[in-house]
Amino acid sequence: KLIIQQGIPDSKVRKINHINFFNSDITPSSSHLKELRGRYGIAEGQILVASFGYIASTKRNREIIKAISLINLHTKYKLKYLMVGEGGYVDDLLNDDIRKTGFIPLDEFERLLYCSDIVVNLRHPSMGETSGTLLRAISAGKPCIVTDDAWFSELPDNVVIKIPYGANELRSLIEALILL
């Protein structure tokens, strides 16, 4: 869109669909899901919100933590937030409800995706990249919340919940989490 909007003459822009490389052969049994959730401190019936990939400021983890904390403090919902990946920029905010896995093998990464009730995949600023993790989450049938920016904006509105970046981000994230 940006190239065409810039009016670059003779631009040959093509959309290339991202492949689905989700490993559907690893669908865990309900007993394995229960064991895996227990290993990460997720109680039976507790709602697990998760983000996947490197933990960095561009993934908006601090904002997600703030939303989870406010929901847990002011509503009947008790959410657990699991950051599946490595990166230390939010380590000062970890507690019983806010956890991270560190680096884990791909098979456990995908099993944790199945354990998740809601996947949050925010990005800002974006470099326009496509999120393989988000495609895995959609393929696993997980409800997803994304930033309405860059590639994420191209996703159909009936596939993900899109929230704005900026002044209304936190309120919109809280509303989306409560809706789901």
Residue, then its C-alpha position, 0 to 999 in steps of 0.5 A: k500500500l505504501i509503495i503504491q500510495q507514494g506513486i512510485p512509477d512502474s512499481k510491481v507490487r505483489k502480495i505473497n501469502h505466508i505459508n502455514f507451517f503450524n505442526s498440527d501433528i502435535t495436538p496434545s491430549s487433555s491430560h498433557l495440556k493439564e500437566l503443561r498448564g500446571r507446570y507453568g502455574i496455571a490453575e484449572g479453569q484459569i484463563l491463560v493469555a499468552s504472547f509468543g516470541y522474543i520479549a521486547s518493547t516492540k511487542r508491547n509486553r508492558e502494556i499487556i502486563k498493565a492490562i492483565s493487572l488491571i483486569n485482575l484487580h478490578t474485575k471478577y476475571k483472574l487471568k494469567y499472562l505467560m510470555v513464551g520466549e526470552g528477553g528480560y525487559v519486563d523481568d521486574l514485573l514478573n509475579d504469580d500472574i505474570r510469568k515467562t518461559g525463557f527459550i523453549p524448544l519448538d514442540e513445547f512452544e507449539r504445545l503452549l500455544y494449544c494451552s493458551d486461551i487468548v493470544v496477544n500479538l501486539r507490535h509497535p513500531s512494526m517493520g512490516e513483518t508477517s508474524g509466523t506466530l500469529l499464523r500458528a495461533i490462528s491455525a490452532g483456532k486461538p482467539c487473537i488480539v493484534t495491533d491495528d498496524a502494518w501487516f496486521s491491518e490487512l487481516p480480516d476483521n472476523v479473524v482477529i481483534k484489532i486494537p489501536y496503538g496510542a492513547n486508546e491502546l490500554r483501554s482497547l486491550i482491556e475491552a478486548l480481553i474482557l470480551l474474549 
